[in-house]
Amino acid sequence: MRTLMANLEALFLALAFGSLVFGLLARLVGLRRVWPFFLLAGILMALGLWAGLK
């Protein structure tokens, strides 16, 4: 648990990157509503930056 909390910033940033890539791939295959993936990426990016400042 201590390791997870120590790397919380990296976890959030990796999840944000994955969500962004998944949204781009979904758009490339023709899915029209990909805004939830980008919204999730933005939220995870904000959490990652917040965890890094704390």
MONOR-V340371 format. One line per field, one symbol per residue. ss: DSSP state (H for helix, E for strand, L for the rest). psi: psi as a letter, one per 20 degrees, with the letter a starting at -180 (. if undefined). burial: b if it has 9 or more other C-alpha atoms within 8 Angstrom, else e. Layout:
ss: ???
psi: ???
burial: ???
//
This chain:
ss: LHHHHHLHHHHHHHHHHHHHHHHHHHHHLLLLLLHHHHHHHHHHHHHHHHHHHL
psi: hhhghhkhghgghghggghgghgghhhhijphnjhhghggggghgghghghhh.
burial: eeeeeeebbebbbebbbbbbebbbebbeeeeeebeebbebbbbbbebbbbbeee
//
